[in-house]
């Protein structure tokens, strides 16, 4: 770094060290919302992560450069060449970890891990890496991280960061959890809040093996959100006893995928991942499904996992003419404009028809005949077959 760059870096580190947890949480909310902050582009997230580790008792080195002539053994006309820019280094107990922060608008792909991998290859094998991404990671990045064996790279999405920022959890604890699961189960993107959100496995830092089921549930179905959970639970109730399965909401598609992989690896129970394709293009749907299956099957075998991609959204099941007539008795069918919009954005059509009624409330009030009609949609056949294969005769107590 130039003297000016060193001065700027020192000022940023000093500003970060003056922040306490409530200020970090407020800054994280602004980062997630894409709001302007007082920090230069890309600097807010990396300093937030480092300061949060520091508050948890970790030893922290704020962003710095590594140069070719940084030791007396290397001399010459090129000894001021910058080799690396490091977003930060943390030490938690005996764990040494290089941090890379990505405050971008799209999920990080596998190429984004290459820079950190090259940095790790220049260091002792006990050094690991962590990538913190506001928008998570593509399926290809999650698969690539599985094969970076000599120097593990742990993947942190927005859900991980939010969980670790709370005072009762902490980044230091989250790092220990992630590394332990990576060592024991080979999972580099374990979601640190999964044991609380789904109550499937105990805290990975507590002694004892993972549990096999949740209160007797033999299948866990992961969906994108609470509204999806309400509707899917009612649909599964038409075929199975509720004690045999559990529907768990995440907070979005990427979070659902991370949670599904975490539960598949640690919970040792059958896992279904269900999410919206947000498109009707067959090629796009097939690609999303294949990528999700590849990533999930690294954590669970074919017979213990299933991916269901709904085209374009779950709400489309309600807008089929036969189901719509039962869901909205006495109301006119969809007009031509609504039909056109429903092709790609059925959720918007449904919300328009509902007025001020929330989707979850609407789903909870659907009649048994309406739910049964929706349950006959071909997109749900694979889900019902998979659940039936795992719950057995005792779990299938209802018949259409």
MOHUZI-V602138 format. One record per residue. N is the residue number from 0. RES is the residue in three letters. SS is DSSP state (A for helix, B for strand, O for the rest). PHI is phi in degrees with one decimal (* if undefined). NEAR is the number of other C-alpha atoms within 12 Angstrom. Layout:
N|RES|SS|PHI|NEAR ; N|RES|SS|PHI|NEAR
//
This chain:
0|UNK|O|*|22 ; 1|UNK|O|-71.3|14 ; 2|UNK|A|-60.8|9 ; 3|UNK|A|-68.1|10 ; 4|UNK|A|-65.9|15 ; 5|UNK|A|-64.2|16 ; 6|UNK|A|-65.4|14 ; 7|UNK|A|-64.4|20 ; 8|UNK|A|-61.5|29 ; 9|UNK|A|-64.4|20 ; 10|UNK|A|-66.8|19 ; 11|UNK|A|-65.4|28 ; 12|UNK|A|-63.5|30 ; 13|UNK|A|-64.6|18 ; 14|UNK|A|-63.1|23 ; 15|UNK|A|-64.2|34 ; 16|UNK|A|-67.5|25 ; 17|UNK|O|-85.9|19 ; 18|UNK|O|-94.3|24 ; 19|UNK|O|-105.9|22 ; 20|UNK|A|-57.2|30 ; 21|UNK|A|-58.9|18 ; 22|UNK|A|-69.2|21 ; 23|UNK|A|-65.0|34 ; 24|UNK|A|-64.6|27 ; 25|UNK|A|-66.8|22 ; 26|UNK|A|-63.9|32 ; 27|UNK|A|-62.9|33 ; 28|UNK|A|-61.1|23 ; 29|UNK|A|-67.0|21 ; 30|UNK|A|-62.6|32 ; 31|UNK|A|-61.5|27 ; 32|UNK|A|-80.6|17 ; 33|UNK|O|74.0|19 ; 34|UNK|O|-80.6|16 ; 35|UNK|O|-67.8|17 ; 36|UNK|O|-125.5|19 ; 37|UNK|O|-76.6|16 ; 38|UNK|O|-92.0|23 ; 39|UNK|O|-64.9|15 ; 40|UNK|O|-54.0|18 ; 41|UNK|O|85.4|25 ; 42|UNK|A|-87.0|32 ; 43|UNK|A|-62.7|39 ; 44|UNK|A|-66.5|42 ; 45|UNK|A|-65.0|44 ; 46|UNK|A|-75.3|45 ; 47|UNK|A|-60.5|49 ; 48|UNK|A|-61.3|54 ; 49|UNK|A|-65.0|48 ; 50|UNK|A|-65.5|41 ; 51|UNK|A|-63.8|43 ; 52|UNK|A|-60.6|42 ; 53|UNK|A|-62.8|32 ; 54|UNK|A|-64.3|31 ; 55|UNK|O|-88.4|29 ; 56|UNK|O|96.0|18 ; 57|UNK|O|-76.7|27 ; 58|UNK|B|-84.5|23 ; 59|UNK|B|-127.1|34 ; 60|UNK|B|-112.9|30 ; 61|UNK|B|-73.7|37 ; 62|UNK|B|-46.5|38 ; 63|UNK|B|-151.9|29 ; 64|UNK|B|-110.8|25 ; 65|UNK|B|-114.2|21 ; 66|UNK|B|-115.7|21 ; 67|UNK|O|-60.2|19 ; 68|UNK|O|-98.9|18 ; 69|UNK|O|-77.7|19 ; 70|UNK|O|-124.5|12 ; 71|UNK|O|-66.3|10 ; 72|UNK|O|-73.1|9 ; 73|UNK|O|-115.8|14 ; 74|UNK|O|-127.4|14 ; 75|UNK|O|136.7|13 ; 76|UNK|O|-67.1|9 ; 77|UNK|O|-107.5|13 ; 78|UNK|O|-75.5|17 ; 79|UNK|O|-109.0|19 ; 80|UNK|O|-70.4|19 ; 81|UNK|B|-78.4|17 ; 82|UNK|B|-89.8|20 ; 83|UNK|B|-144.7|23 ; 84|UNK|B|-116.7|25 ; 85|UNK|B|-101.4|33 ; 86|UNK|B|-69.5|37 ; 87|UNK|B|158.3|38 ; 88|UNK|B|-132.5|36 ; 89|UNK|B|-128.4|38 ; 90|UNK|B|-126.5|29 ; 91|UNK|B|-120.6|29 ; 92|UNK|O|62.0|17 ; 93|UNK|O|-98.0|16 ; 94|UNK|B|-86.6|27 ; 95|UNK|B|-110.8|31 ; 96|UNK|B|-136.9|40 ; 97|UNK|B|-85.7|45 ; 98|UNK|B|-107.3|43 ; 99|UNK|B|-132.0|42 ; 100|UNK|B|-108.3|41 ; 101|UNK|B|-127.2|37 ; 102|UNK|O|-99.5|34 ; 103|UNK|O|-125.8|26 ; 104|UNK|O|-92.4|16 ; 105|UNK|O|-129.8|16 ; 106|UNK|O|-60.6|30 ; 107|UNK|B|-79.0|32 ; 108|UNK|O|-93.0|25 ; 109|UNK|O|-65.5|26 ; 110|UNK|A|-63.6|19 ; 111|UNK|A|-67.6|30 ; 112|UNK|A|-86.5|38 ; 113|UNK|A|-64.0|22 ; 114|UNK|A|-59.1|26 ; 115|UNK|A|-67.1|37 ; 116|UNK|A|-61.0|32 ; 117|UNK|A|-64.3|23 ; 118|UNK|A|-64.4|30 ; 119|UNK|A|-67.5|31 ; 120|UNK|A|-65.9|22 ; 121|UNK|O|-91.6|19 ; 122|UNK|O|-129.5|18 ; 123|UNK|O|-57.1|15 ; 124|UNK|O|-67.8|20 ; 125|UNK|O|-77.8|21 ; 126|UNK|B|-86.8|30 ; 127|UNK|B|-117.2|41 ; 128|UNK|B|-127.3|45 ; 129|UNK|B|-138.3|48 ; 130|UNK|B|-112.8|48 ; 131|UNK|B|-107.6|43 ; 132|UNK|B|-124.1|39 ; 133|UNK|O|-60.7|37 ; 134|UNK|O|-105.8|31 ; 135|UNK|O|76.1|40 ; 136|UNK|B|-138.5|41 ; 137|UNK|O|-73.9|33 ; 138|UNK|A|-61.0|33 ; 139|UNK|A|-65.1|28 ; 140|UNK|A|-67.5|32 ; 141|UNK|A|-65.1|43 ; 142|UNK|A|-66.9|32 ; 143|UNK|A|-59.6|31 ; 144|UNK|A|-62.1|39 ; 145|UNK|A|-62.8|32 ; 146|UNK|O|-105.4|22 ; 147|UNK|O|-93.8|29 ; 148|UNK|O|-80.0|23 ; 149|UNK|O|-62.0|21 ; 150|UNK|O|-125.2|33 ; 151|UNK|O|-57.9|37 ; 152|UNK|B|-117.4|49 ; 153|UNK|B|-90.4|50 ; 154|UNK|B|-105.3|51 ; 155|UNK|B|-118.2|46 ; 156|UNK|O|-99.1|43 ; 157|UNK|A|-61.4|41 ; 158|UNK|A|-64.2|36 ; 159|UNK|A|-61.9|40 ; 160|UNK|A|-63.1|43 ; 161|UNK|A|-60.9|36 ; 162|UNK|A|-62.3|29 ; 163|UNK|A|-71.4|36 ; 164|UNK|A|-74.5|37 ; 165|UNK|O|-73.5|28 ; 166|UNK|O|-61.8|21 ; 167|UNK|O|-78.5|14 ; 168|UNK|O|-108.0|27 ; 169|UNK|O|97.2|32 ; 170|UNK|A|-70.8|38 ; 171|UNK|A|-61.6|39 ; 172|UNK|A|-65.3|34 ; 173|UNK|A|-62.6|40 ; 174|UNK|A|-62.2|48 ; 175|UNK|A|-62.1|33 ; 176|UNK|A|-64.2|38 ; 177|UNK|A|-61.7|39 ; 178|UNK|A|-67.4|38 ; 179|UNK|A|-63.1|27 ; 180|UNK|A|-66.7|34 ; 181|UNK|A|-62.3|34 ; 182|UNK|A|-74.0|25 ; 183|UNK|A|-78.2|19 ; 184|UNK|A|-121.6|27 ; 185|UNK|O|67.2|30 ; 186|UNK|O|-111.5|43 ; 187|UNK|O|-81.4|44 ; 188|UNK|O|-119.1|55 ; 189|UNK|O|-56.3|47 ; 190|UNK|O|-84.5|47 ; 191|UNK|O|-67.2|49 ; 192|UNK|O|-95.2|40 ; 193|UNK|A|-65.3|38 ; 194|UNK|A|-68.3|30 ; 195|UNK|A|-86.7|20 ; 196|UNK|A|-66.9|28 ; 197|UNK|O|-108.7|36 ; 198|UNK|O|53.0|27 ; 199|UNK|O|-91.6|40 ; 200|UNK|O|-119.7|34 ; 201|UNK|O|-70.9|27 ; 202|UNK|O|-53.3|30 ; 203|UNK|O|-60.8|37 ; 204|UNK|O|-91.4|23 ; 205|UNK|O|-89.4|15 ; 206|UNK|O|-68.3|11 ; 207|UNK|O|108.7|11 ; 208|UNK|O|-76.0|17 ; 209|UNK|O|-63.3|27 ; 210|UNK|O|-84.3|25 ; 211|UNK|O|-91.1|24 ; 212|UNK|O|-141.2|29 ; 213|UNK|B|-113.9|31 ; 214|UNK|O|47.6|19 ; 215|UNK|O|90.9|20 ; 216|UNK|B|-67.8|33 ; 217|UNK|O|-107.1|37 ; 218|UNK|B|-136.1|47 ; 219|UNK|B|-110.4|49 ; 220|UNK|B|-110.6|47 ; 221|UNK|B|-100.7|47 ; 222|UNK|B|-124.3|41 ; 223|UNK|O|-75.4|36 ; 224|UNK|O|-161.5|27 ; 225|UNK|A|-65.4|24 ; 226|UNK|A|-61.3|27 ; 227|UNK|A|-61.2|38 ; 228|UNK|A|-60.8|31 ; 229|UNK|A|-61.4|30 ; 230|UNK|A|-67.8|37 ; 231|UNK|A|-67.9|44 ; 232|UNK|A|-62.1|33 ; 233|UNK|A|-64.5|33 ; 234|UNK|A|-67.6|38 ; 235|UNK|A|-67.3|41 ; 236|UNK|A|-62.6|30 ; 237|UNK|O|-72.8|28 ; 238|UNK|O|-121.0|34 ; 239|UNK|O|-134.9|35 ; 240|UNK|O|-70.6|28 ; 241|UNK|A|-64.2|30 ; 242|UNK|A|-69.3|23 ; 243|UNK|A|-87.3|33 ; 244|UNK|B|-145.1|41 ; 245|UNK|B|-146.3|37 ; 246|UNK|B|-102.7|41 ; 247|UNK|B|-117.8|41 ; 248|UNK|B|-84.8|33 ; 249|UNK|O|-103.5|33 ; 250|UNK|O|-128.2|26 ; 251|UNK|O|110.0|27 ; 252|UNK|A|-65.7|36 ; 253|UNK|A|-64.5|40 ; 254|UNK|A|-65.8|41 ; 255|UNK|A|-63.5|42 ; 256|UNK|A|-67.1|52 ; 257|UNK|A|-64.0|42 ; 258|UNK|A|-65.6|48 ; 259|UNK|A|-60.9|54 ; 260|UNK|A|-66.9|49 ; 261|UNK|A|-65.5|49 ; 262|UNK|A|-69.9|51 ; 263|UNK|A|-64.2|47 ; 264|UNK|A|-78.2|41 ; 265|UNK|A|-99.1|42 ; 266|UNK|O|-81.1|37 ; 267|UNK|O|51.7|30 ; 268|UNK|O|-139.8|39 ; 269|UNK|B|-65.8|44 ; 270|UNK|B|-128.6|50 ; 271|UNK|B|-112.7|47 ; 272|UNK|B|-108.3|47 ; 273|UNK|B|-124.3|45 ; 274|UNK|B|-150.0|40 ; 275|UNK|B|-80.7|37 ; 276|UNK|O|-76.4|30 ; 277|UNK|O|59.6|25 ; 278|UNK|O|-162.6|25 ; 279|UNK|O|-111.2|22 ; 280|UNK|O|-70.9|16 ; 281|UNK|A|-58.7|16 ; 282|UNK|A|-65.5|13 ; 283|UNK|A|-65.8|19 ; 284|UNK|A|-64.2|24 ; 285|UNK|A|-62.6|20 ; 286|UNK|A|-67.0|19 ; 287|UNK|A|-60.6|34 ; 288|UNK|A|-64.9|28 ; 289|UNK|A|-64.1|20 ; 290|UNK|A|-65.6|25 ; 291|UNK|A|-66.1|38 ; 292|UNK|A|-65.2|34 ; 293|UNK|A|-60.0|28 ; 294|UNK|A|-69.0|40 ; 295|UNK|A|-70.7|42 ; 296|UNK|A|-72.9|34 ; 297|UNK|O|-70.9|31 ; 298|UNK|O|-98.6|41 ; 299|UNK|O|-146.5|31 ; 300|UNK|O|-69.6|20 ; 301|UNK|A|-57.1|19 ; 302|UNK|A|-78.7|22 ; 303|UNK|A|-112.8|32 ; 304|UNK|B|-146.5|40 ; 305|UNK|B|-146.7|43 ; 306|UNK|B|-114.5|41 ; 307|UNK|B|-119.7|38 ; 308|UNK|B|-109.8|37 ; 309|UNK|B|-93.5|38 ; 310|UNK|O|-110.5|34 ; 311|UNK|O|-84.1|30 ; 312|UNK|O|-146.8|33 ; 313|UNK|A|-56.3|42 ; 314|UNK|A|-61.7|37 ; 315|UNK|A|-61.6|36 ; 316|UNK|A|-63.2|37 ; 317|UNK|O|-79.2|38 ; 318|UNK|O|-91.4|37 ; 319|UNK|O|-59.5|28 ; 320|UNK|A|-50.3|24 ; 321|UNK|A|-68.5|24 ; 322|UNK|A|-74.6|27 ; 323|UNK|A|-62.6|30 ; 324|UNK|A|-61.9|22 ; 325|UNK|A|-80.6|25 ; 326|UNK|A|-74.4|33 ; 327|UNK|O|-126.1|25 ; 328|UNK|O|-61.4|15 ; 329|UNK|O|84.2|9 ; 330|UNK|O|-94.7|14 ; 331|UNK|O|-66.9|15 ; 332|UNK|O|-67.0|22 ; 333|UNK|O|-61.4|25 ; 334|UNK|O|-82.9|15 ; 335|UNK|A|-63.1|12 ; 336|UNK|A|-66.3|15 ; 337|UNK|A|-66.5|23 ; 338|UNK|A|-63.0|21 ; 339|UNK|A|-65.9|15 ; 340|UNK|A|-66.6|20 ; 341|UNK|A|-65.2|33 ; 342|UNK|A|-60.7|26 ; 343|UNK|A|-114.5|25 ; 344|UNK|A|-132.7|27 ; 345|UNK|A|-60.8|33 ; 346|UNK|A|-61.4|30 ; 347|UNK|A|-65.3|25 ; 348|UNK|A|-64.9|29 ; 349|UNK|A|-63.3|33 ; 350|UNK|A|-62.5|24 ; 351|UNK|A|-64.0|18 ; 352|UNK|A|-67.0|26 ; 353|UNK|A|-78.4|19 ; 354|UNK|O|65.6|12 ; 355|UNK|O|-90.9|12 ; 356|UNK|O|-78.3|15 ; 357|UNK|O|-71.3|19 ; 358|UNK|A|-63.6|29 ; 359|UNK|A|-62.2|24 ; 360|UNK|A|-63.7|18 ; 361|UNK|A|-62.8|27 ; 362|UNK|A|-60.4|33 ; 363|UNK|A|-65.9|24 ; 364|UNK|O|-97.8|20 ; 365|UNK|O|-63.0|28 ; 366|UNK|O|-71.6|23 ; 367|UNK|A|-56.6|22 ; 368|UNK|A|-66.7|21 ; 369|UNK|A|-68.0|32 ; 370|UNK|A|-62.2|33 ; 371|UNK|A|-63.8|29 ; 372|UNK|A|-65.0|28 ; 373|UNK|A|-63.4|37 ; 374|UNK|A|-64.0|33 ; 375|UNK|O|-84.1|25 ; 376|UNK|O|-63.4|26 ; 377|UNK|A|-59.1|17 ; 378|UNK|A|-66.5|24 ; 379|UNK|A|-99.0|29 ; 380|UNK|A|-60.0|20 ; 381|UNK|A|-64.4|23 ; 382|UNK|A|-61.7|36 ; 383|UNK|A|-61.5|35 ; 384|UNK|A|-65.0|23 ; 385|UNK|A|-65.4|32 ; 386|UNK|A|-61.1|38 ; 387|UNK|A|-59.9|27 ; 388|UNK|A|-68.7|23 ; 389|UNK|A|-104.7|29 ; 390|UNK|A|-87.0|29 ; 391|UNK|A|73.3|21 ; 392|UNK|A|-60.2|16 ; 393|UNK|A|-70.0|20 ; 394|UNK|A|-88.7|27 ; 395|UNK|O|-97.5|26 ; 396|UNK|O|-102.5|19 ; 397|UNK|O|-117.1|17 ; 398|UNK|O|-133.6|16 ; 399|UNK|O|-66.8|19
//
